[in-house]
Amino acid sequence: MQREDVLEHALHVLERVGIASTTLEMVANEADYPVKEIRQFWPDTEALLYDALRYLSQQVDIWRRKLILDDELSLEQKLLKRYQALTECVNNQRYPGCLFIAACTFYPDAAHPIHQLADQQKKAAWEFTHELLTQLEVDDPAMVAHQMELVLEGCLSRLLVKRSQADIDTARRLAEDILRFAQCRQGGALT
């Protein structure tokens, strides 16, 4: 049994049925492994959920690092690339970014390890945005990063319910507007 294979299948189940409904049996069935083998590594669903979210978090971190190092994209394109990634996810019937929001909701205690893991991913997303906005030298990059992350999280929350490409398109357009507005303000056009 390959650990990453089970975690990928766990993510598929989590995306389809949600955190509250996912069981070890569902993941074992999806991965085509006996539950007994799964339990050797993950004694309960919560342990598997933690590892699946940590695995997803690592994948997202790698994706962001590659994006930061991509010299072919402008800073603006890097900031908006997440919406293209969300479009690809929707086209493949995948909704991975939503899991961190769902985890914070399902485990509201800020001291819970799963809540902390999800919160760390949200902070890393903000830091990614803030770093790029700082490089762009926009006025008040911290505030603009908060605005852009709020739009992204709203989009991700909507994807939990509707799973609509139109919501991604709207959120991307709003993020573009926030970015343009910040660049205009920085250039003195709005003073």
VENNOR-V942054 format. One record per residue. N is the residue number from 1. SS is DSSP state (~ for helix, > for strand, _ for the rest). OMEGA is omega in whole degrees, -180 to 180 (NA if undefined). Layout:
n->N ss->SS omega->OMEGA
n->N ss->SS omega->OMEGA
This chain:
n->1 ss->_ omega->178
n->2 ss->_ omega->-178
n->3 ss->~ omega->-177
n->4 ss->~ omega->179
n->5 ss->~ omega->179
n->6 ss->~ omega->-179
n->7 ss->~ omega->176
n->8 ss->~ omega->179
n->9 ss->~ omega->177
n->10 ss->~ omega->178
n->11 ss->~ omega->178
n->12 ss->~ omega->180
n->13 ss->~ omega->-180
n->14 ss->~ omega->-180
n->15 ss->~ omega->-177
n->16 ss->~ omega->-171
n->17 ss->~ omega->178
n->18 ss->_ omega->-176
n->19 ss->_ omega->-175
n->20 ss->_ omega->-174
n->21 ss->_ omega->-176
n->22 ss->_ omega->177
n->23 ss->_ omega->176
n->24 ss->~ omega->-180
n->25 ss->~ omega->178
n->26 ss->~ omega->-179
n->27 ss->~ omega->178
n->28 ss->~ omega->179
n->29 ss->~ omega->180
n->30 ss->~ omega->-177
n->31 ss->~ omega->-179
n->32 ss->_ omega->175
n->33 ss->_ omega->174
n->34 ss->_ omega->179
n->35 ss->~ omega->-179
n->36 ss->~ omega->178
n->37 ss->~ omega->179
n->38 ss->~ omega->-178
n->39 ss->~ omega->177
n->40 ss->~ omega->-178
n->41 ss->~ omega->-179
n->42 ss->_ omega->-175
n->43 ss->_ omega->179
n->44 ss->_ omega->-177
n->45 ss->~ omega->-179
n->46 ss->~ omega->178
n->47 ss->~ omega->178
n->48 ss->~ omega->178
n->49 ss->~ omega->179
n->50 ss->~ omega->-179
n->51 ss->~ omega->179
n->52 ss->~ omega->178
n->53 ss->~ omega->177
n->54 ss->~ omega->177
n->55 ss->~ omega->178
n->56 ss->~ omega->179
n->57 ss->~ omega->178
n->58 ss->~ omega->178
n->59 ss->~ omega->180
n->60 ss->~ omega->179
n->61 ss->~ omega->178
n->62 ss->~ omega->179
n->63 ss->~ omega->180
n->64 ss->~ omega->179
n->65 ss->~ omega->178
n->66 ss->~ omega->-180
n->67 ss->~ omega->178
n->68 ss->~ omega->-176
n->69 ss->~ omega->-178
n->70 ss->_ omega->-178
n->71 ss->_ omega->-178
n->72 ss->_ omega->-179
n->73 ss->_ omega->174
n->74 ss->_ omega->177
n->75 ss->~ omega->178
n->76 ss->~ omega->179
n->77 ss->~ omega->178
n->78 ss->~ omega->179
n->79 ss->~ omega->-176
n->80 ss->~ omega->-177
n->81 ss->~ omega->-179
n->82 ss->~ omega->180
n->83 ss->~ omega->174
n->84 ss->~ omega->178
n->85 ss->~ omega->178
n->86 ss->~ omega->176
n->87 ss->~ omega->178
n->88 ss->~ omega->178
n->89 ss->~ omega->-179
n->90 ss->~ omega->178
n->91 ss->~ omega->179
n->92 ss->_ omega->-179
n->93 ss->_ omega->178
n->94 ss->_ omega->-179
n->95 ss->_ omega->-171
n->96 ss->_ omega->-177
n->97 ss->_ omega->-179
n->98 ss->~ omega->-174
n->99 ss->~ omega->-180
n->100 ss->~ omega->177
n->101 ss->~ omega->179
n->102 ss->~ omega->-180
n->103 ss->~ omega->178
n->104 ss->~ omega->179
n->105 ss->~ omega->-177
n->106 ss->~ omega->177
n->107 ss->_ omega->-173
n->108 ss->_ omega->179
n->109 ss->_ omega->-177
n->110 ss->_ omega->179
n->111 ss->_ omega->-179
n->112 ss->_ omega->-178
n->113 ss->~ omega->179
n->114 ss->~ omega->176
n->115 ss->~ omega->-180
n->116 ss->~ omega->178
n->117 ss->~ omega->179
n->118 ss->~ omega->179
n->119 ss->~ omega->177
n->120 ss->~ omega->179
n->121 ss->~ omega->177
n->122 ss->~ omega->177
n->123 ss->~ omega->179
n->124 ss->~ omega->177
n->125 ss->~ omega->178
n->126 ss->~ omega->-179
n->127 ss->~ omega->176
n->128 ss->~ omega->-180
n->129 ss->~ omega->-179
n->130 ss->~ omega->180
n->131 ss->~ omega->-180
n->132 ss->~ omega->178
n->133 ss->~ omega->177
n->134 ss->~ omega->177
n->135 ss->~ omega->177
n->136 ss->~ omega->-180
n->137 ss->_ omega->176
n->138 ss->_ omega->176
n->139 ss->_ omega->178
n->140 ss->_ omega->-178
n->141 ss->~ omega->179
n->142 ss->~ omega->179
n->143 ss->~ omega->-180
n->144 ss->~ omega->177
n->145 ss->~ omega->177
n->146 ss->~ omega->-180
n->147 ss->~ omega->-178
n->148 ss->~ omega->178
n->149 ss->~ omega->177
n->150 ss->~ omega->177
n->151 ss->~ omega->-180
n->152 ss->~ omega->180
n->153 ss->~ omega->175
n->154 ss->~ omega->178
n->155 ss->~ omega->-180
n->156 ss->~ omega->178
n->157 ss->~ omega->178
n->158 ss->~ omega->179
n->159 ss->~ omega->176
n->160 ss->~ omega->-175
n->161 ss->~ omega->-170
n->162 ss->_ omega->-177
n->163 ss->_ omega->-173
n->164 ss->_ omega->175
n->165 ss->~ omega->-180
n->166 ss->~ omega->178
n->167 ss->~ omega->177
n->168 ss->~ omega->180
n->169 ss->~ omega->179
n->170 ss->~ omega->-180
n->171 ss->~ omega->179
n->172 ss->~ omega->-180
n->173 ss->~ omega->178
n->174 ss->~ omega->177
n->175 ss->~ omega->176
n->176 ss->~ omega->180
n->177 ss->~ omega->178
n->178 ss->~ omega->-179
n->179 ss->~ omega->179
n->180 ss->~ omega->179
n->181 ss->~ omega->179
n->182 ss->~ omega->179
n->183 ss->~ omega->176
n->184 ss->~ omega->180
n->185 ss->~ omega->180
n->186 ss->~ omega->-179
n->187 ss->_ omega->177
n->188 ss->_ omega->-177
n->189 ss->_ omega->-176
n->190 ss->_ omega->-179
n->191 ss->_ omega->NA
